[in-house]
Amino acid sequence: MHAAEGSPSRRLAVVLALAAAYMVAEAVGGWRAHSLALLADAGHMLSDVAALALSLFAAWIAQRPATPARSYGYHRTEILAALANASTLIAISVWICVEAYHRLGAPPVVAGGVVMAIAAGGFIVNVAAMRVLSGGSRSANLNMRGAWLHVATDALGNLGTVAAGAAVVFLGWRWADPVASVLIAGLVCWSAWALLSESLDVLMEGTPSGIDPDLVRAALAAIGGVLAVHDLHIWSIASGRVSLSAHVAVDGTRSDREVLQAMCVSLREDFRITHVTLQLEEECVARETLHA
């Protein structure tokens, strides 16, 4: 699809339109067929519509330039959107499980054929949406990953709903519908947990995954002219925007320019860190700082 080759905002807009259109079909079909699994899918798709709209807004506002009051710009809007998406997914999972518990005691009559047809159509729509968001599952952008996870779990949920409809039609297992809805809820919660954790890590300015602070410190300390590295901080402004700051004690055998250049090259080539703030200190000043 050509849309998949466009900007993240364009891809999100296409998927938003697909999700909104089929959400109505699933909601009406689930109500008429008395299927909790189908209504669970519709509720999940409702969260998709809201999440995709939020992701689209976040992608737009993140492009705004920095201001004196927002010196880092608006990049963390995407992280807030990812956090909201993950939280919504978990909340919906809890609601589905509670509703399924009430239905297991007295499973209602479910129109299994209708459930299968609508869920199969939803699966096709979600697969198309996943193609539009191609690369989102591997992207460093948590906002795009959140959107992709919403769509991917919807597609798997559709398969579970198709299976539940088939069990009702061919085996007469009315309990299969609420059981399938619980399985869908567990799948949704599992996919959302990693996204929630990563979003919180960014907001708490934790060290980005894949970067070992001890290795970074050792690499900087091994550069000629460097005595020690302290007050080392590594964090993310937003997805894929890693920053580093540190105080570096030097012995004066090399010029500050040479030391800084060597450290920047090491950080860029070995750790892919380019947004760097380094404060060089002469040996005596560094000692005072360390013992303060």
C-alpha positions as CSV (number, residue, x, y, z in Angstrom):
1,M,0.0,0.0,0.0
2,H,1.3,3.4,-0.9
3,A,0.1,4.8,2.4
4,A,2.5,2.6,4.2
5,E,5.3,4.5,2.6
6,G,4.1,7.9,3.8
7,S,4.7,9.8,7.0
8,P,3.7,8.4,10.3
9,S,0.9,10.9,10.5
10,R,-0.5,9.8,7.1
11,R,-0.3,6.1,8.1
12,L,-2.1,6.8,11.4
13,A,-4.9,8.7,9.6
14,V,-5.5,5.8,7.2
15,V,-5.7,3.3,10.0
16,L,-7.9,5.5,12.0
17,A,-10.4,5.6,9.2
18,L,-10.4,1.8,8.8
19,A,-10.8,1.2,12.6
20,A,-13.6,3.7,12.9
21,A,-15.6,2.2,10.0
22,Y,-15.4,-1.4,11.3
23,M,-15.9,-0.5,14.9
24,V,-19.5,0.4,14.1
25,A,-20.0,-2.9,12.3
26,E,-18.6,-4.9,15.2
27,A,-20.6,-3.1,17.8
28,V,-23.9,-3.5,15.9
29,G,-23.1,-7.1,15.1
30,G,-22.1,-8.0,18.7
31,W,-25.3,-6.5,20.1
32,R,-27.6,-8.3,17.6
33,A,-25.7,-11.6,18.0
34,H,-25.5,-11.3,21.8
35,S,-21.7,-12.1,21.6
36,L,-19.5,-10.8,24.4
37,A,-16.4,-11.8,22.4
38,L,-17.6,-9.6,19.5
39,L,-18.5,-6.8,21.8
40,A,-15.1,-7.1,23.4
41,D,-13.5,-6.8,20.0
42,A,-15.7,-3.7,19.3
43,G,-14.7,-2.2,22.7
44,H,-11.1,-2.9,21.9
45,M,-11.5,-1.3,18.5
46,L,-13.2,1.7,20.2
47,S,-10.0,2.1,22.2
48,D,-8.1,1.8,19.0
49,V,-10.1,4.7,17.5
50,A,-9.4,6.9,20.5
51,A,-5.8,5.7,20.8
52,L,-5.1,6.3,17.1
53,A,-6.6,9.7,17.2
54,L,-4.4,10.5,20.2
55,S,-1.4,9.1,18.5
56,L,-2.1,11.2,15.4
57,F,-2.4,14.3,17.5
58,A,0.8,13.4,19.4
59,A,2.7,12.9,16.1
60,W,1.5,16.3,14.9
61,I,2.3,18.3,18.0
62,A,5.7,16.6,18.5
63,Q,6.8,18.3,15.3
64,R,6.3,21.7,16.8
65,P,9.6,23.6,17.4
66,A,11.1,24.2,20.9
67,T,10.2,27.4,22.7
68,P,11.8,29.2,25.6
69,A,9.2,27.6,27.9
70,R,9.6,24.2,26.3
71,S,13.3,23.9,25.6
72,Y,13.0,20.3,24.6
73,G,10.1,20.9,22.4
74,Y,7.0,18.6,22.4
75,H,8.6,15.2,21.7
76,R,7.4,13.7,25.0
77,T,3.8,14.2,23.9
78,E,4.3,10.9,22.0
79,I,5.4,9.2,25.2
80,L,2.3,10.4,27.0
81,A,0.1,9.1,24.1
82,A,1.8,5.7,24.4
83,L,1.2,5.7,28.1
84,A,-2.4,6.5,27.6
85,N,-2.8,3.8,25.0
86,A,-1.3,1.1,27.3
87,S,-3.4,2.2,30.3
88,T,-6.6,2.1,28.2
89,L,-5.8,-1.4,26.9
90,I,-5.3,-2.7,30.4
91,A,-8.5,-1.1,31.7
92,I,-10.5,-2.6,28.8
93,S,-9.0,-6.0,29.6
94,V,-10.3,-5.8,33.2
95,W,-13.8,-4.9,32.0
96,I,-13.9,-7.8,29.6
97,C,-12.9,-10.3,32.4
98,V,-15.5,-9.0,34.8
99,E,-18.2,-9.2,32.1
100,A,-17.1,-12.7,31.1
101,Y,-17.3,-13.9,34.8
102,H,-20.9,-12.9,35.0
103,R,-21.7,-14.6,31.7
104,L,-20.0,-17.9,32.4
105,G,-22.8,-18.8,34.9
106,A,-25.5,-18.4,32.3
107,P,-24.1,-18.2,28.8
108,P,-26.6,-16.4,26.5
109,V,-27.6,-17.8,23.1
110,V,-25.1,-16.5,20.6
111,A,-25.6,-16.2,16.8
112,G,-22.3,-18.0,16.0
113,G,-22.5,-17.6,12.2
114,V,-22.9,-13.8,12.5
115,V,-20.0,-13.7,15.0
116,M,-17.7,-15.6,12.6
117,A,-18.6,-13.5,9.6
118,I,-18.1,-10.1,11.4
119,A,-14.9,-11.3,13.2
120,A,-13.4,-12.6,9.9
121,G,-14.1,-9.2,8.3
122,G,-12.5,-7.5,11.2
123,F,-9.4,-9.7,10.9
124,I,-9.1,-8.6,7.2
125,V,-9.4,-4.9,8.1
126,N,-6.8,-5.2,10.9
127,V,-4.3,-7.0,8.7
128,A,-4.7,-4.2,6.2
129,A,-4.1,-1.7,9.0
130,M,-1.0,-3.6,10.1
131,R,0.4,-3.3,6.6
132,V,-0.3,0.4,6.6
133,L,1.6,0.7,9.9
134,S,4.4,-1.6,8.6
135,G,7.5,-1.2,10.7
136,G,5.6,0.0,13.7
137,S,6.4,-3.1,15.7
138,R,10.1,-2.6,15.3
139,S,10.1,1.2,15.5
140,A,11.9,3.1,18.2
141,N,9.0,5.5,18.3
142,L,6.8,4.3,21.2
143,N,3.8,6.2,19.8
144,M,3.9,4.2,16.5
145,R,4.6,1.0,18.4
146,G,1.6,1.6,20.6
147,A,-0.7,2.1,17.6
148,W,0.7,-1.1,15.9
149,L,0.1,-3.1,19.1
150,H,-3.5,-1.9,19.3
151,V,-4.1,-3.1,15.7
152,A,-2.1,-6.4,16.1
153,T,-3.9,-7.4,19.3
154,D,-7.2,-6.6,17.5
155,A,-6.3,-9.0,14.7
156,L,-5.4,-11.8,17.1
157,G,-8.6,-11.1,19.0
158,N,-10.6,-11.4,15.7
159,L,-9.1,-14.9,15.3
160,G,-10.2,-15.8,18.8
161,T,-13.7,-14.6,18.1
162,V,-13.9,-16.6,14.9
163,A,-12.9,-19.7,16.9
164,A,-15.5,-18.9,19.5
165,G,-18.2,-18.5,16.9
166,A,-17.2,-21.8,15.3
167,A,-17.4,-23.6,18.7
168,V,-21.0,-22.2,19.2
169,V,-22.1,-23.1,15.7
170,F,-20.6,-26.6,15.3
171,L,-20.3,-27.8,18.9
172,G,-23.0,-25.9,20.7
173,W,-20.5,-24.6,23.3
174,R,-22.1,-21.4,24.4
175,W,-19.5,-20.9,27.1
176,A,-16.8,-20.6,24.4
177,D,-17.9,-17.0,23.8
178,P,-17.0,-15.6,27.3
179,V,-14.0,-17.9,27.5
180,A,-12.7,-16.5,24.2
181,S,-13.3,-13.0,25.5
182,V,-11.1,-13.7,28.6
183,L,-8.3,-15.0,26.3
184,I,-8.5,-11.9,24.2
185,A,-8.3,-9.8,27.4
186,G,-5.2,-11.6,28.5
187,L,-3.6,-11.1,25.1
188,V,-4.4,-7.4,25.1
189,C,-3.0,-7.0,28.7
190,W,0.2,-8.8,27.8
191,S,0.9,-6.7,24.8
192,A,0.2,-3.5,26.7
193,W,2.4,-4.2,29.7
194,A,5.7,-3.8,27.9
195,L,4.5,-0.6,26.3
196,L,3.4,0.8,29.7
197,S,6.8,-0.1,31.2
198,E,8.8,1.5,28.5
199,S,6.7,4.7,28.6
200,L,7.2,5.0,32.4
201,D,10.9,4.4,32.0
202,V,11.2,7.4,29.6
203,L,9.0,9.6,31.8
204,M,11.1,8.6,34.9
205,E,14.3,9.4,32.8
206,G,15.6,5.8,33.3
207,T,18.6,4.6,31.4
208,P,17.4,3.5,27.9
209,S,17.3,-0.3,27.4
210,G,20.3,-1.6,25.5
211,I,22.7,0.9,27.1
212,D,24.9,-0.2,30.1
213,P,26.0,2.9,32.1
214,D,29.0,1.0,33.4
215,L,30.2,0.3,29.9
216,V,29.7,3.9,28.9
217,R,31.7,5.1,31.9
218,A,34.5,2.6,31.3
219,A,34.7,3.6,27.6
220,L,35.0,7.3,28.5
221,A,37.5,6.7,31.2
222,A,39.7,4.7,28.9
223,I,40.2,7.7,26.6
224,G,43.7,9.3,26.8
225,G,43.8,12.3,29.2
226,V,40.8,11.2,31.2
227,L,41.2,10.4,34.9
228,A,37.7,9.6,35.9
229,V,34.0,10.1,35.0
230,H,31.4,11.0,37.6
231,D,27.9,12.4,37.7
232,L,27.0,10.3,34.6
233,H,23.4,10.5,33.5
234,I,21.8,8.8,30.5
235,W,18.2,9.3,29.7
236,S,15.7,9.6,26.8
237,I,13.9,12.9,25.8
238,A,11.6,10.7,23.7
239,S,11.8,7.5,21.7
240,G,15.2,7.3,20.0
241,R,16.4,10.6,21.4
242,V,19.0,9.6,23.9
243,S,20.9,12.2,25.9
244,L,24.0,12.0,28.2
245,S,25.6,14.4,30.6
246,A,28.7,13.8,32.7
247,H,31.6,15.5,34.6
248,V,35.0,14.3,33.3
249,A,38.2,14.7,35.3
250,V,41.2,15.3,33.0
251,D,45.0,15.3,33.6
252,G,45.8,18.1,31.2
253,T,48.1,16.0,29.0
254,R,45.7,16.6,26.0
255,S,43.8,19.7,25.0
256,D,40.2,19.9,26.0
257,R,39.2,19.9,22.3
258,E,41.0,16.6,21.7
259,V,39.4,15.0,24.7
260,L,35.9,16.1,23.9
261,Q,36.3,15.0,20.3
262,A,37.5,11.6,21.3
263,M,34.6,11.1,23.8
264,C,32.0,12.3,21.3
265,V,33.3,9.9,18.7
266,S,33.2,7.0,21.2
267,L,29.7,7.8,22.3
268,R,28.4,8.1,18.8
269,E,30.1,5.0,17.3
270,D,29.9,2.6,20.2
271,F,26.6,3.6,21.9
272,R,24.8,5.8,19.2
273,I,24.5,8.7,21.7
274,T,24.8,12.1,19.9
275,H,23.1,14.5,22.3
276,V,25.9,15.0,24.8
277,T,26.8,17.5,27.5
278,L,30.3,17.0,29.0
279,Q,32.0,19.2,31.7
280,L,35.8,18.8,31.8
281,E,37.5,19.4,35.1
282,E,41.1,19.7,36.0
283,E,42.4,17.1,38.5
284,C,42.3,19.4,41.5
285,V,38.8,20.6,40.8
286,A,37.6,17.1,40.2
287,R,39.0,15.9,43.6
288,E,37.1,18.7,45.4
289,T,33.9,17.8,43.6
290,L,34.3,14.1,44.4
291,H,34.9,14.7,48.1
292,A,32.2,17.4,48.5
